[in-house]
Each structure stands twice: as structure tokens, then as C-alpha cells.
């Protein structure tokens, strides 16, 4: 469960986007993002594999970012029951910081389009989300 919470926190950080005028025209992290792939950089190249946290037969784990700075991470148990964790997020440039229960997680946005969000944490772990 700690791994899923950490991954959800990472996603949350990456998905944050403010609505300030300097972001106009840029893709936003606001919305629902489903975990897709995970990995790291090996020998200078990204190596990504399907996200291992999704339970077979269940909806995909997801992060939802709102305009008002709230992030909700949802993962599904082996019985396909949804478990939600809410926190806050901020975005500055390509950095997202999520906070859950007083614990903060920082992510760097590697790629952001209207349908793809890819982030990396300080340990080098990469998470990819799709809308």
C-alpha cells in the first residue's frame, strides 16, 4: 500500500497545473490521469514497462487534479474496490509538489500533452499517465 500511495503522490505532483495567464495555450494537468507505464533511465535511455499497480480486471489506478489545488489518488484493491487518498498540489514551471498527510513529494514534468503526462521523481523513477 505504501508503494501505491507513493506512486499516487508522484502522479498527483505531476498532474498539477494552475490556471494563470502565463499557462494559457499550454496543456493542463487538471483532469483525471490513469497510470499507464513506469520505469527509469538506464544507460541514458528511458526504459518503461506497463504500470504494475493496476489490478487485473479492475479500473486503472488514477490521479485527479482539480483547478483549486486538490489532488485525489485512487487505486483499486484486488476486489476492485476503489480506495481514495486526497491531498494538495502546486505546480511551478515543470515542477509539481504533492502533499498527502503532511508528506510532500516533488516531481519534474518530462512530457505533458493533452493526453499524456510523464513525470520523474528525485530518485529517478518515471511514471507515465494517460487521459
C-alpha positions in Angstrom: 0.0 0.0 0.0 2.9 2.4 0.7 4.1 1.9 -2.9 0.7 2.7 -4.3 0.5 5.8 -2.1 3.9 6.9 -3.2 3.0 6.4 -6.8 -0.2 8.2 -6.4 1.6 11.1 -4.7 4.0 11.2 -7.6 1.2 11.3 -10.1 -0.5 14.0 -8.2 2.5 16.2 -8.2 3.0 15.7 -11.9 -0.6 16.5 -12.8 -0.9 19.8 -11.0 -1.4 22.8 -13.2 -2.5 26.3 -12.3 -4.8 28.4 -14.4 -2.7 31.5 -14.5 -2.4 33.5 -17.7 1.2 32.5 -18.3 -0.1 28.9 -18.8 -2.6 29.8 -21.5 -2.2 27.6 -24.5 -0.2 25.0 -22.6 -1.6 21.6 -21.8 -3.1 21.4 -18.3 -2.7 18.7 -15.7 -6.2 19.4 -14.4 -8.3 16.3 -15.0 -8.2 12.6 -14.5 -5.0 10.8 -15.4 -4.7 7.0 -15.4 -1.4 5.2 -14.6 0.0 3.7 -17.8 3.7 2.9 -17.6 6.6 3.1 -15.1 10.3 2.9 -15.3 13.6 4.8 -15.1 16.6 5.8 -17.2 19.0 3.0 -17.9 22.2 3.7 -19.8 20.9 7.1 -20.9 17.6 5.7 -22.2 14.1 5.6 -20.8 13.0 2.0 -20.0 9.3 1.9 -19.4 7.1 -1.1 -18.7 3.3 -1.4 -18.0 2.4 0.1 -14.6 2.4 -2.9 -12.2 -0.1 -1.4 -9.7 -3.2 -2.0 -11.7 -5.2 -5.0 -10.6 -6.3 -7.4 -13.3 -10.0 -6.9 -14.2 -10.3 -3.6 -12.4 -10.2 0.0 -13.5 -6.8 1.6 -13.8 -5.3 3.4 -10.8 -5.7 7.2 -11.3 -4.9 10.7 -10.1 -7.4 13.6 -10.4 -6.2 17.2 -10.3 -8.7 20.0 -9.8 -8.4 23.7 -10.5 -8.4 24.5 -6.8 -5.2 22.6 -5.9 -6.8 19.3 -4.7 -5.4 16.0 -5.9 -7.1 12.7 -5.3 -5.3 9.4 -5.9 -7.5 6.4 -6.5 -6.2 2.8 -6.5 -8.2 -0.4 -6.8 -7.8 -3.4 -4.5 -7.7 -7.0 -5.7 -11.5 -7.0 -5.2 -11.8 -3.9 -7.5 -12.8 -1.7 -4.6 -11.7 1.9 -5.0 -9.5 3.5 -2.3 -9.1 7.3 -2.4 -6.5 9.5 -0.9 -6.8 13.3 -1.1 -4.2 15.9 -0.7 -3.0 19.2 -2.2 -0.7 20.1 -5.1 1.1 23.0 -6.5 2.8 23.5 -9.9 5.6 25.9 -10.8 7.1 25.6 -14.2 7.7 21.9 -14.7 7.8 21.0 -11.1 4.8 19.5 -9.2 4.7 19.2 -5.5 2.0 17.0 -3.9 1.3 16.7 -0.2 -0.6 13.9 1.4 -1.0 13.7 5.2 1.9 16.1 5.7 4.3 14.2 3.4 5.4 16.1 0.3 6.6 14.6 -3.0 8.3 16.5 -5.8 8.2 15.6 -9.5 9.6 17.0 -12.7 7.4 17.0 -15.7 9.2 15.3 -18.6 6.3 15.5 -21.0 2.8 17.0 -21.0 0.3 16.9 -23.8 -3.5 16.9 -23.7 -3.5 13.1 -23.4 0.0 12.2 -21.9 1.7 13.1 -18.6 5.2 11.8 -17.9 6.9 12.7 -14.6 10.1 11.8 -12.7 10.8 11.9 -9.0 14.1 12.8 -7.3 15.1 9.1 -7.2 14.8 8.9 -11.0 11.6 6.9 -11.1 9.4 7.7 -14.1 5.6 7.5 -14.2 3.5 7.9 -17.3 -0.2 8.7 -17.2 -2.8 8.9 -20.0 -6.2 10.7 -20.1 
